[in-house]
Structure formats: C-alpha cells, structure tokens
Amino acid sequence: MSRAFVREDREDRPPDYRLPAPGSDYYDEACAWALITGADEGDTRSAEFATGCRWGEPRLVPHIRAILETAEARDQTRVAQLCRRFLRATT
C-alpha cells in the first residue's frame, strides 16, 4: 500500500464511523462515505473493517458516483479525486 494512504500517527482506537443499521436504506450510502472519509484520513483499512466493504466494492458504485457528482459541483477536488480512485478500483 502506498505510504500516502497510511496514517502512522493515529491513536490506538479506530475512528467511529457511526453507520446506520445494516438493513437501513441508507447503509450503502453511509458505507461509501465512510470509505471516502477513511481514505482521506489515510485509514482505509479501518473504514473497510467498520463497513464490511472493501475499497472498490461494486455495490457502492452508484453512491460513489453520486458523491463524485456532488463533489465536482461543489469544487471539492479531494473528495472527487478519492471517488475516482474508488471507481478505478472496481474495474
């Protein structure tokens, strides 16, 4: 894994992603956001563990595309960059 995506100075406890119940209509969307947030913080592994989804999870693609569209409209370049990386990982 690239050192650019590894956070070495984090505390011993993983972040709390506050996901809804797995049966919730919003669970996949929350997982998509958690993975993007984790990647932005250099802690993709904790986000994968918390969500049960891996980076590039195909079922999250519609949610990642929606996040990407919003990020581009709001000029959130970092979020858009991470969404594109996620989408490349699905192919």
FIROVEX-682539 format. One line per 3 residues: number of its first residue (from 1); their letters; for each residue x, y, z of N, C-alpha, C, CB. Coordinates in pm, 1 decimal. Glycine has a CB too. Layout:
// residues N
NUM = a = X Y Z X Y Z X Y Z X Y Z ~ ...
This chain:
// residues 91
1 = msr = 84.8 -117.6 0.0 0.0 0.0 0.0 89.2 123.6 0.0 -96.4 -0.1 122.2 ~ 51.1 221.6 -74.3 126.7 346.1 -81.5 131.4 413.3 55.1 65.2 441.0 -185.7 ~ 245.1 467.4 89.3 258.1 536.3 217.1 170.2 660.9 222.0 403.9 573.9 242.4
4 = afv = 128.5 710.1 106.8 40.6 826.2 103.4 -95.5 795.0 164.2 23.7 875.1 -39.5 ~ -131.6 667.3 171.2 -261.2 628.5 224.2 -251.3 564.8 362.1 -328.6 533.7 129.4 ~ -136.9 574.5 426.8 -118.7 514.1 558.2 -95.8 624.4 659.7 -0.6 413.3 558.2
7 = red = -178.4 625.8 760.9 -164.0 725.9 865.9 -90.7 661.7 982.0 -302.5 782.3 910.8 ~ 28.9 708.9 1009.2 112.3 647.8 1111.7 94.0 710.8 1248.6 255.9 656.5 1071.8 ~ 38.0 829.6 1255.7 27.6 899.6 1383.0 -110.5 888.9 1447.3 62.1 1043.6 1363.5
10 = red = -191.4 794.8 1404.7 -326.4 784.0 1459.1 -324.6 724.5 1599.5 -414.1 698.9 1367.1 ~ -430.4 748.9 1671.7 -443.9 693.9 1805.5 -467.6 544.1 1795.7 -558.7 763.0 1882.7 ~ -460.6 473.7 1908.1 -477.0 328.8 1908.4 -619.2 284.1 1876.7 -436.3 273.8 2041.6
13 = rpp = -716.0 369.1 1896.5 -854.4 329.0 1869.9 -896.6 374.4 1730.0 -950.0 387.9 1976.9 ~ -967.3 288.6 1659.2 -1012.3 325.0 1523.8 -1121.9 431.0 1530.6 -1063.6 200.2 1447.8 ~ -1140.6 505.9 1423.3 -1245.4 607.8 1421.3 -1384.1 544.2 1429.5 -1234.1 693.4 1294.5
16 = dyr = -1479.6 620.2 1478.6 -1617.7 575.1 1487.3 -1692.8 632.1 1366.8 -1684.4 619.4 1623.0 ~ -1731.5 546.4 1273.7 -1796.2 592.9 1151.5 -1946.5 612.5 1165.8 -1769.5 496.4 1041.0 ~ -2004.9 570.7 1276.1 -2147.8 591.0 1305.2 -2237.4 551.7 1187.7 -2173.4 736.9 1341.9
19 = lpa = -2231.9 426.7 1154.6 -2311.9 374.5 1043.6 -2451.8 339.0 1091.0 -2244.3 251.5 981.0 ~ -2551.3 352.5 1002.3 -2685.8 306.7 1037.8 -2688.1 153.6 1042.6 -2791.3 360.1 935.8 ~ -2798.2 99.6 1085.6 -2814.0 -46.1 1091.1 -2796.2 -104.2 950.9 -2953.4 -85.1 1149.5
22 = pgs = -2734.0 -221.1 940.3 -2710.5 -280.9 807.5 -2835.5 -297.0 721.2 -2647.4 -414.8 824.5 ~ -2950.2 -310.1 778.1 -3073.4 -323.1 699.9 -3131.6 -191.4 653.6 -3175.4 -395.0 779.6 ~ -3072.7 -81.8 696.6 -3123.6 51.0 663.7 -3110.9 81.0 514.3 -3049.5 156.8 744.5
25 = dyy = -3203.1 161.9 464.6 -3198.3 205.6 324.7 -3074.8 290.8 296.7 -3324.7 284.3 289.3 ~ -3015.0 346.0 400.9 -2902.0 437.1 385.2 -2766.6 372.7 415.5 -2921.3 556.0 474.3 ~ -2768.0 244.2 444.3 -2644.3 178.6 485.9 -2534.9 183.8 378.6 -2672.9 34.7 522.1
28 = dea = -2567.3 149.6 255.3 -2466.0 150.4 149.0 -2412.2 290.9 123.9 -2524.4 93.3 19.6 ~ -2498.8 390.2 129.0 -2452.9 528.5 111.6 -2357.2 567.5 224.2 -2573.1 625.8 107.6 ~ -2391.4 528.2 346.9 -2304.8 558.3 460.9 -2171.4 484.7 448.6 -2374.5 520.2 592.8
31 = caw = -2174.6 361.8 398.7 -2050.3 287.0 376.4 -1962.9 357.0 273.4 -2081.0 143.5 330.8 ~ -2023.8 405.9 167.1 -1948.3 477.2 63.6 -1879.9 598.9 123.4 -2040.6 519.5 -52.8 ~ -1954.5 676.7 201.7 -1895.6 794.5 265.3 -1786.2 756.0 363.7 -2003.2 875.6 336.4
34 = ali = -1806.8 647.8 438.5 -1705.9 604.1 535.2 -1575.9 566.0 465.4 -1758.0 485.5 617.3 ~ -1585.3 497.4 353.3 -1464.6 459.1 279.0 -1392.6 581.9 222.8 -1500.7 362.5 164.7 ~ -1467.1 677.9 172.2 -1405.4 800.4 120.7 -1340.8 877.5 235.7 -1510.5 889.0 47.6
37 = tga = -1410.0 887.9 347.2 -1356.8 957.6 464.4 -1232.0 887.2 517.0 -1463.4 966.4 575.2 ~ -1237.9 755.9 526.0 -1122.4 679.7 572.5 -1001.7 699.3 482.8 -1156.7 532.8 580.7 ~ -1024.5 696.9 352.6 -914.0 718.1 258.1 -856.4 858.1 273.3 -961.3 695.8 113.2
40 = deg = -943.0 954.9 294.1 -897.1 1092.3 310.5 -811.7 1108.1 436.3 -1016.5 1187.2 315.9 ~ -841.4 1029.9 537.5 -767.0 1035.2 663.1 -649.1 938.5 664.1 -859.2 1004.7 779.5 ~ -628.1 869.3 552.8 -517.2 774.7 546.0 -541.7 647.6 624.1 -392.8 839.2 595.6
43 = dtr = -668.4 611.9 642.3 -702.8 495.1 722.6 -813.5 413.1 655.2 -746.8 538.5 863.6 ~ -788.3 375.2 533.1 -886.1 297.0 457.2 -917.4 164.6 526.2 -834.8 271.0 315.6 ~ -816.7 104.0 585.0 -835.2 -26.7 648.9 -940.9 -22.3 759.5 -702.6 -75.9 706.4
46 = sae = -940.2 80.7 843.3 -1041.1 92.2 949.0 -1180.3 111.4 890.4 -1007.6 208.6 1042.6 ~ -1189.0 188.2 782.3 -1318.4 208.6 717.2 -1369.5 77.4 657.7 -1307.4 316.7 607.5 ~ -1280.4 1.1 598.4 -1319.6 -129.6 544.1 -1366.9 -221.7 656.3 -1201.8 -194.6 467.5
49 = fat = -1297.0 -220.9 765.9 -1334.2 -305.7 879.6 -1469.1 -262.7 936.0 -1226.0 -300.0 989.6 ~ -1489.8 -132.0 952.4 -1614.0 -80.9 1010.5 -1735.3 -108.6 921.9 -1602.0 68.2 1035.2 ~ -1715.7 -99.8 791.2 -1828.4 -114.2 697.9 -1849.8 -258.0 650.5 -1806.6 -25.1 577.9
52 = gcr = -1744.2 -337.1 654.5 -1752.1 -470.6 597.1 -1740.6 -468.0 445.5 -1881.6 -537.0 637.6 ~ -1708.5 -352.0 389.8 -1693.0 -335.2 245.6 -1547.1 -306.6 213.8 -1784.0 -221.5 192.4 ~ -1501.5 -360.0 102.9 -1363.5 -332.2 62.9 -1359.9 -211.4 -28.5 -1300.4 -454.5 -6.9
55 = wge = -1242.4 -152.4 -41.0 -1222.3 -40.4 -133.1 -1249.0 -91.6 -274.5 -1076.6 19.9 -120.4 ~ -1339.6 -29.2 -345.9 -1376.2 -72.1 -479.8 -1497.7 -163.8 -482.8 -1260.5 -141.2 -543.3 ~ -1568.0 -176.5 -372.1 -1687.2 -262.6 -361.8 -1789.2 -225.2 -469.9 -1751.7 -250.5 -220.4
58 = prl = -1819.6 -315.9 -561.5 -1908.9 -284.0 -673.3 -2047.4 -233.2 -632.4 -1925.4 -404.8 -758.2 ~ -2103.3 -284.3 -524.1 -2239.4 -242.4 -488.1 -2246.6 -96.7 -442.3 -2293.3 -332.1 -378.5 ~ -2131.0 -36.9 -411.7 -2129.4 102.3 -367.3 -2110.9 201.5 -482.6 -2019.2 121.8 -265.6
61 = vph = -2089.2 151.0 -602.3 -2061.5 237.1 -717.6 -2167.9 345.4 -738.7 -2050.5 152.5 -842.6 ~ -2297.8 315.9 -734.1 -2395.6 423.9 -754.6 -2381.8 536.2 -651.3 -2537.0 367.4 -749.5 ~ -2349.8 500.6 -528.9 -2335.0 600.3 -422.8 -2206.5 681.2 -441.7 -2335.1 532.2 -284.6
64 = ira = -2100.0 614.1 -482.4 -1973.9 684.4 -508.1 -1991.0 779.9 -625.7 -1859.3 583.9 -536.3 ~ -2062.5 737.8 -728.3 -2087.6 827.2 -843.1 -2167.2 950.3 -801.0 -2163.2 752.0 -954.6 ~ -2264.9 931.0 -712.9 -2343.6 1044.7 -663.2 -2256.0 1139.0 -580.6 -2463.1 994.9 -578.2
67 = ile = -2168.7 1082.6 -497.8 -2076.5 1164.1 -419.1 -1982.6 1240.3 -511.8 -1995.8 1076.2 -320.6 ~ -1932.5 1172.4 -615.4 -1843.6 1235.5 -712.2 -1912.8 1352.6 -782.2 -1796.2 1132.7 -815.5 ~ -2035.2 1331.6 -825.6 -2109.2 1437.4 -894.5 -2126.7 1560.2 -803.8 -2246.9 1385.0 -940.4
70 = tae = -2163.3 1537.6 -680.4 -2179.6 1647.5 -585.0 -2046.8 1715.8 -557.0 -2240.6 1596.6 -454.4 ~ -1941.6 1636.8 -539.6 -1809.2 1692.4 -511.6 -1760.7 1779.9 -626.7 -1708.5 1579.8 -485.3 ~ -1783.4 1736.2 -748.8 -1743.1 1816.0 -864.8 -1822.9 1946.1 -872.5 -1761.3 1735.1 -994.2
73 = ard = -1951.6 1938.9 -842.9 -2036.3 2058.2 -847.0 -1995.5 2159.4 -739.9 -2183.4 2019.4 -828.9 ~ -1943.9 2108.6 -628.3 -1903.3 2196.6 -517.3 -1753.9 2225.8 -516.2 -1942.8 2134.5 -385.3 ~ -1684.7 2181.9 -619.7 -1540.7 2203.2 -632.5 -1462.1 2143.5 -514.4 -1511.5 2352.5 -643.7
76 = qtr = -1506.2 2026.0 -469.7 -1436.9 1953.5 -362.1 -1340.6 1854.9 -428.7 -1539.5 1878.5 -265.9 ~ -1225.2 1906.2 -467.3 -1133.3 1828.7 -550.1 -1081.4 1703.2 -481.4 -1017.5 1914.4 -590.6 ~ -1054.4 1708.5 -353.2 -1002.2 1590.2 -283.8 -1105.7 1478.1 -280.7 -959.8 1626.5 -140.6
79 = vaq = -1227.9 1510.2 -247.1 -1334.4 1409.0 -244.4 -1353.4 1350.6 -384.0 -1467.7 1470.0 -192.5 ~ -1354.8 1436.0 -485.6 -1370.0 1389.2 -623.8 -1254.3 1297.3 -662.1 -1377.6 1508.9 -721.2 ~ -1133.3 1333.1 -623.9 -1016.5 1250.4 -653.4 -1029.6 1112.1 -589.7 -888.7 1319.4 -604.2
82 = lcr = -1071.8 1106.9 -465.3 -1087.5 978.4 -397.3 -1199.1 895.4 -460.2 -1116.0 1000.1 -248.8 ~ -1306.7 959.9 -501.2 -1415.4 887.5 -568.7 -1365.8 826.1 -698.9 -1534.7 981.4 -596.4 ~ -1287.4 900.5 -774.2 -1233.7 846.7 -900.0 -1142.6 727.0 -872.7 -1156.1 956.1 -977.2
85 = rfl = -1062.6 735.1 -769.6 -975.6 621.5 -734.0 -1058.4 500.0 -695.9 -881.5 659.0 -617.9 ~ -1164.8 522.3 -620.4 -1253.8 413.7 -583.1 -1312.2 349.2 -708.7 -1366.4 464.9 -490.5 ~ -1361.8 431.3 -800.2 -1422.8 378.6 -922.4 -1322.6 302.2 -1008.0 -1483.5 491.6 -1003.5
88 = rat = -1198.0 347.6 -1013.5 -1095.4 274.4 -1087.5 -1068.9 137.8 -1023.9 -965.4 356.1 -1093.4 ~ -1083.1 130.2 -893.1 -1058.2 3.8 -822.8 -1167.6 -99.3 -846.8 -1044.9 29.2 -674.4 ~ -1281.8 -57.6 -899.8 -1392.1 -151.2 -923.9 -1376.1 -224.4 -1055.9 -1525.0 -77.7 -922.1
91 = t = -1289.5 -176.9 -1143.1 -1278.1 -240.0 -1274.7 -1170.8 -345.3 -1278.3 -1250.1 -136.9 -1380.0
